[in-house]
Amino acid sequence: MTIHKSLKFKSEFKELIISKRKITTIRLNKDFNEGEEVNIMVGNEIIGKAIITRIMSTTIDKLTDIDAMKDGFKSKEELIKALKDIYGNKIKNHILYIIEFCLKD
């Protein structure tokens, strides 16, 4: 199977991904499909491959502490702050996509 797409992350998430404590990412676009195999990139380094296992749509006000923990954060507030740092205030009125992935061994 040829892999065309990559899920890209900041370097601060590398250990969380490798240890499988980060199993989701929240994005403004769902450029992926369930069942799709993707590269996991941290910075410019491919650290592995993953399967997209689930994609769910939500809004910022519906995020929970459980969503935050799956994304490698301690709380919903910490997650929302990180999303605002990345996307700015446009996330307030935007559909967000929770992309769940399973890192392949």
C-alpha positions in Angstrom: 0.0 0.0 0.0 1.4 3.4 -1.0 1.2 6.0 1.7 0.4 9.5 0.3 -0.6 11.5 3.4 1.0 12.4 6.7 -0.4 13.5 10.0 2.0 16.2 11.1 2.8 17.1 14.7 4.9 19.5 16.7 8.1 18.0 18.2 6.6 18.3 21.7 4.2 15.5 21.0 6.7 12.9 19.9 7.0 11.0 23.2 3.2 11.1 23.7 2.6 9.6 20.3 5.3 6.9 20.6 4.0 5.9 24.1 0.5 5.9 22.7 -0.8 8.4 25.3 -1.7 10.6 22.3 -4.2 8.7 20.1 -6.1 11.6 18.6 -5.5 15.0 17.0 -8.0 17.8 16.5 -8.0 19.6 13.2 -10.1 22.1 11.3 -10.2 19.8 8.2 -10.7 16.1 7.8 -8.2 15.4 5.0 -8.2 11.8 6.0 -10.5 8.8 5.8 -11.2 6.1 8.3 -9.1 3.0 7.5 -6.5 5.1 5.7 -2.8 4.4 6.5 -0.7 7.6 7.1 2.8 8.6 8.0 3.2 10.1 11.4 5.5 13.1 11.1 7.1 15.0 14.0 8.9 18.0 12.6 10.6 16.7 9.5 10.9 13.2 10.8 8.7 10.3 10.0 8.4 8.4 13.3 6.0 5.7 12.2 2.8 4.7 10.4 -0.7 4.7 11.7 -4.2 3.8 10.7 -7.0 6.3 11.0 -9.5 4.4 13.1 -12.2 7.1 13.6 -13.1 10.6 12.6 -15.7 12.5 14.6 -17.0 16.0 14.1 -17.5 18.3 17.1 -17.4 21.9 18.2 -15.1 23.6 20.8 -17.9 23.8 23.3 -18.6 20.1 23.1 -15.0 19.0 23.9 -14.5 17.1 27.1 -11.6 16.2 29.5 -11.7 12.7 27.9 -11.1 14.3 24.5 -8.2 16.3 26.0 -6.6 13.2 27.6 -6.8 11.2 24.3 -5.1 14.2 22.6 -2.2 14.2 25.2 -3.5 17.1 27.4 -4.4 17.2 31.1 -7.7 19.0 30.7 -10.2 20.4 28.3 -9.0 23.9 29.2 -5.4 23.1 28.3 -6.5 21.5 25.0 -8.7 24.6 24.1 -5.8 26.9 24.9 -3.5 24.9 22.6 -6.1 24.9 19.8 -6.5 28.7 20.1 -2.7 29.0 19.9 -2.7 27.1 16.7 -5.9 28.2 15.0 -6.7 31.5 16.7 -10.3 32.5 17.5 -11.7 31.0 14.3 -12.2 27.7 16.1 -15.1 29.2 18.1 -17.5 29.0 15.1 -15.9 26.2 13.2 -16.6 22.4 13.0 -13.6 20.5 14.5 -12.6 17.0 13.6 -11.3 14.6 16.1 -9.1 12.2 14.2 -8.3 9.0 16.1 -5.3 7.0 15.0 -3.6 3.8 16.0 0.2 3.8 15.7 1.4 0.6 14.0 4.1 -1.4 15.8 
